Amino acid sequence: MNIISIQSAVTWGHVGNSAAIFPLQRAGAEVWPINTVEFSNHPGYGALTGSVTPPAAVAALFDGMAARGALPQCDALLSGYIGDPGTGPVILEAAARLRDANPAALWCCDPVIGDFEPGVYVRPGVPEFFRDQAIPAADVLTPNLFELQHLSSQPCTTLAEVRHAAAVLQARMRAAGPRILLITSVRLADTPAGTLDVLAGAGSSLYRVRTPLLPFTGNGAGDTIAALFLFHLLRTGDVPLALSAAASAVHGIIRRTLEAGSRELLLIAAQEEIVSSTQMFAAERY
């Protein structure tokens, strides 16, 4: 299995490609990364060094890889954080070129925009790219609950509202694709205290994995679960199985991270959770 991953990268910690590459490799995938930014650490620390990769440089890296004949061998494109809104069209073209070379390949788009507490934290133009250009071309979308609400312009406080918002996005996704959604960080009005839901939608079906809520305040869990969901979706072709495997692995990684008192995900120390999760959480259909 070969996956192109176009996301952010950090030297310290695990977000973006730094949260996706190793889990994908440990699970058994070959990963071809292109970094949209090169930062010392996640901006949540309040200060960082590094730079945003110019869109032309992102395009050049993709061109160079394509020139080696890589695209027909590639099973999927995974994209995430965009540092420059000009990178959006580059990723869009990359997805189109990948499908030209391999019509069975999937584009899994993680529309990184923000979250409820910080709000929108990407540059102007990036949310509009996801809403207007990425969604109509994507096969798989992996928003968190805030991003689902933002992109669908629908309220998302109950399961019925989330189901409707998911259907709104699915109707706008690539018509020839599977139109699959992974929705993370789901806590609704009727979510039991001390629990957290992850949802996946395929067609008219909605699946839920409910896990204990862990007091993790770091970053990168969404990037890791998106990567692992894509991996297991490619491996099995089964949405509930992919949801169960990805959510169980990330829950185990977070639990071990907290046990060690770390703010950053301990992907290396907890790597066995990626291939053999300590606790498996089954996906239920709703």
VMD Tcl script that draws the C-alpha trace (Angstrom):
set ca {
  {0.00 0.00 0.00}
  {1.43 3.37 -1.05}
  {0.13 6.72 0.25}
  {1.16 10.29 -0.61}
  {0.80 12.52 2.45}
  {0.75 16.31 1.98}
  {0.59 17.93 5.42}
  {2.45 20.03 7.95}
  {5.58 18.81 9.71}
  {7.18 19.68 13.04}
  {10.57 18.89 14.50}
  {9.32 18.60 18.06}
  {6.16 16.63 18.74}
  {3.63 14.94 16.50}
  {1.18 16.79 14.29}
  {0.47 16.60 10.56}
  {2.96 14.39 8.74}
  {4.84 14.05 12.02}
  {1.70 12.36 13.42}
  {0.74 10.39 10.31}
  {3.89 8.97 8.73}
  {5.07 6.65 11.50}
  {1.62 5.19 12.32}
  {1.07 4.47 8.62}
  {4.50 2.90 8.30}
  {4.04 0.85 11.48}
  {0.70 -0.38 10.17}
  {2.39 -1.49 6.95}
  {2.05 1.32 4.40}
  {4.71 3.00 2.33}
  {4.40 6.78 2.79}
  {5.62 9.47 0.39}
  {5.49 12.76 2.36}
  {5.41 16.35 1.18}
  {5.45 18.98 3.93}
  {3.27 22.09 3.61}
  {5.12 23.77 6.49}
  {8.32 23.05 8.41}
  {7.89 24.28 12.00}
  {9.88 23.65 15.13}
  {6.70 22.72 17.02}
  {2.94 23.10 17.05}
  {1.75 26.74 17.34}
  {-0.11 25.77 20.52}
  {3.12 26.33 22.45}
  {2.83 30.04 21.73}
  {6.09 30.39 19.83}
  {7.77 28.56 16.98}
  {10.42 28.80 14.31}
  {10.40 27.57 10.74}
  {8.58 28.46 7.57}
  {5.65 27.75 5.29}
  {6.55 25.78 2.17}
  {5.80 27.92 -0.91}
  {3.07 26.40 -3.11}
  {5.51 26.23 -6.04}
  {7.86 24.12 -3.93}
  {5.05 21.74 -2.97}
  {4.17 21.42 -6.67}
  {7.80 20.83 -7.62}
  {8.18 18.04 -5.07}
  {5.04 16.36 -6.39}
  {6.26 16.79 -9.98}
  {9.60 15.23 -9.16}
  {7.96 12.23 -7.52}
  {5.53 11.82 -10.43}
  {8.45 11.92 -12.86}
  {9.82 8.77 -11.21}
  {6.65 6.90 -12.25}
  {5.22 6.79 -8.74}
  {1.61 7.74 -9.38}
  {0.29 4.52 -10.99}
  {1.56 2.66 -7.90}
  {-0.13 5.00 -5.42}
  {-3.32 3.95 -3.64}
  {-4.29 7.24 -1.99}
  {-3.51 10.88 -1.34}
  {-3.84 12.08 2.26}
  {-3.87 15.84 2.78}
  {-4.12 17.96 5.90}
  {-2.96 21.34 7.21}
  {-2.31 24.01 4.55}
  {-0.01 26.85 5.55}
  {-0.58 28.93 2.40}
  {-3.99 29.09 0.67}
  {-2.10 28.85 -2.63}
  {-1.21 25.27 -1.74}
  {-4.88 24.28 -2.00}
  {-5.01 24.27 -5.82}
  {-1.69 22.38 -5.89}
  {-3.25 19.59 -3.81}
  {-6.35 19.65 -6.00}
  {-4.21 19.16 -9.10}
  {-2.23 16.42 -7.35}
  {-5.44 14.51 -6.64}
  {-6.55 14.86 -10.26}
  {-3.20 13.67 -11.60}
  {-3.19 10.74 -9.22}
  {-6.63 9.65 -10.42}
  {-5.52 9.99 -14.04}
  {-2.67 7.57 -13.29}
  {-4.71 5.27 -11.04}
  {-8.51 5.69 -11.26}
  {-8.96 3.53 -8.15}
  {-6.93 5.87 -5.94}
  {-8.69 7.83 -3.19}
  {-8.20 11.37 -1.97}
  {-8.65 11.57 1.79}
  {-8.90 15.24 2.72}
  {-8.55 16.33 6.34}
  {-10.06 19.85 6.19}
  {-7.99 21.40 8.97}
  {-9.70 24.68 9.89}
  {-9.97 24.91 13.67}
  {-11.91 23.74 16.70}
  {-14.56 25.06 19.07}
  {-12.27 26.58 21.67}
  {-9.71 28.38 19.46}
  {-12.11 28.87 16.54}
  {-10.70 29.16 13.02}
  {-6.90 29.15 13.20}
  {-5.84 28.83 9.55}
  {-5.09 31.66 7.13}
  {-7.87 33.44 5.24}
  {-8.70 31.60 2.05}
  {-8.00 28.13 3.46}
  {-11.53 27.44 4.82}
  {-12.96 28.70 1.53}
  {-10.70 26.33 -0.41}
  {-11.94 23.36 1.58}
  {-15.58 24.41 1.27}
  {-15.64 25.39 -2.40}
  {-12.96 23.28 -4.08}
  {-11.79 20.38 -1.92}
  {-15.16 18.94 -0.90}
  {-16.42 18.50 -4.49}
  {-13.24 16.59 -5.39}
  {-12.70 14.53 -2.21}
  {-13.50 10.84 -1.74}
  {-13.03 10.81 2.04}
  {-13.37 13.77 4.43}
  {-12.17 13.70 8.05}
  {-13.43 16.87 9.81}
  {-13.76 17.29 13.53}
  {-17.19 18.34 14.80}
  {-16.37 22.06 14.58}
  {-15.19 21.66 10.98}
  {-18.28 19.65 10.05}
  {-20.47 22.46 11.38}
  {-18.36 25.14 9.69}
  {-18.28 23.47 6.29}
  {-21.92 22.38 6.22}
  {-23.33 25.61 7.74}
  {-25.56 23.35 9.83}
  {-25.98 23.09 13.62}
  {-24.31 20.02 15.15}
  {-25.60 19.66 18.71}
  {-27.56 16.39 18.40}
  {-27.02 13.13 16.56}
  {-29.86 13.97 14.19}
  {-28.26 17.32 13.35}
  {-24.86 15.69 12.81}
  {-26.43 13.10 10.51}
  {-28.03 15.90 8.48}
  {-24.79 17.93 8.34}
  {-22.90 14.84 7.21}
  {-25.46 14.24 4.46}
  {-25.07 17.86 3.32}
  {-21.31 17.37 2.88}
  {-21.64 13.92 1.34}
  {-23.99 15.29 -1.30}
  {-21.29 17.78 -2.34}
  {-18.42 15.26 -2.49}
  {-17.08 13.69 -5.66}
  {-19.97 11.90 -7.33}
  {-17.84 9.01 -8.57}
  {-16.26 8.46 -5.14}
  {-17.39 6.57 -2.04}
  {-18.33 9.83 -0.24}
  {-17.11 8.69 3.17}
  {-16.91 10.93 6.26}
  {-14.93 10.45 9.46}
  {-16.08 12.89 12.15}
  {-13.83 13.24 15.19}
  {-14.10 14.91 18.61}
  {-17.85 14.38 18.80}
  {-19.49 15.43 22.06}
  {-23.18 16.19 21.70}
  {-26.01 17.23 24.01}
  {-26.84 13.57 24.70}
  {-23.27 12.21 24.83}
  {-22.85 10.58 28.25}
  {-20.46 12.31 30.60}
  {-16.96 10.91 30.48}
  {-17.23 9.62 26.92}
  {-16.18 10.73 23.44}
  {-17.58 9.64 20.09}
  {-16.03 9.20 16.67}
  {-18.48 8.83 13.78}
  {-18.18 7.59 10.22}
  {-20.73 7.99 7.46}
  {-21.03 5.99 4.26}
  {-24.10 6.36 2.09}
  {-27.11 6.56 4.36}
  {-25.35 4.65 7.15}
  {-23.78 6.29 10.20}
  {-21.48 4.39 12.54}
  {-20.27 5.35 16.00}
  {-17.40 4.31 18.23}
  {-17.72 5.51 21.81}
  {-14.65 5.52 24.05}
  {-13.89 6.84 27.53}
  {-13.00 10.53 27.39}
  {-9.33 10.99 28.23}
  {-8.00 14.36 29.52}
  {-5.55 14.85 26.65}
  {-4.98 18.50 25.75}
  {-2.16 18.03 23.25}
  {-2.33 17.95 19.48}
  {-2.06 15.48 16.64}
  {-4.64 12.85 17.58}
  {-6.90 13.96 14.73}
  {-4.05 13.66 12.23}
  {-3.21 10.17 13.46}
  {-6.78 8.88 13.37}
  {-7.36 10.27 9.87}
  {-4.24 8.46 8.64}
  {-5.14 5.17 10.29}
  {-8.76 5.36 9.15}
  {-7.56 5.76 5.57}
  {-5.13 2.86 5.97}
  {-7.76 0.48 7.30}
  {-10.30 1.65 4.74}
  {-7.85 0.81 1.97}
  {-6.97 -2.48 3.65}
  {-10.51 -3.74 4.29}
  {-12.90 -1.63 2.21}
  {-15.13 -1.72 5.29}
  {-16.06 1.60 6.96}
  {-17.10 0.28 10.43}
  {-14.01 -1.94 10.65}
  {-11.79 0.97 9.67}
  {-13.51 3.20 12.24}
  {-13.12 0.63 15.00}
  {-9.46 -0.07 14.26}
  {-8.45 3.60 13.97}
  {-10.38 4.81 17.02}
  {-9.13 1.93 19.17}
  {-5.50 2.54 18.20}
  {-5.64 6.26 18.91}
  {-7.42 5.74 22.22}
  {-4.64 3.36 23.25}
  {-1.92 5.80 22.17}
  {-3.52 8.66 24.12}
  {-3.99 6.49 27.20}
  {-0.34 5.50 27.20}
  {0.70 9.10 26.57}
  {-1.23 10.26 29.62}
  {0.14 7.44 31.75}
  {3.63 8.69 30.92}
  {2.71 12.31 31.72}
  {3.55 13.56 28.23}
  {1.94 16.48 26.40}
  {3.03 15.12 23.02}
  {1.69 11.85 21.64}
  {4.11 9.02 22.40}
  {3.72 7.35 19.03}
  {6.97 5.41 19.30}
  {6.58 4.22 22.87}
  {2.94 3.27 22.25}
  {3.45 1.84 18.77}
  {2.06 -1.60 19.63}
  {-1.35 0.05 19.95}
  {-1.19 0.72 16.20}
  {-0.95 -2.96 15.26}
  {-2.54 -4.64 18.28}
  {-4.73 -2.31 20.33}
  {-5.01 -3.13 24.01}
  {-8.76 -2.50 23.91}
  {-10.95 -2.73 20.82}
  {-14.07 -0.57 20.57}
  {-16.68 -1.88 18.16}
  {-18.50 0.42 15.74}
  {-22.26 0.57 16.16}
  {-24.62 1.45 13.32}
  {-27.18 4.24 13.74}
}
mol new
graphics top color blue
foreach p $ca { graphics top sphere $p radius 0.5 }
foreach p [lrange $ca 0 end-1] q [lrange $ca 1 end] { graphics top cylinder $p $q radius 0.2 }
display resetview
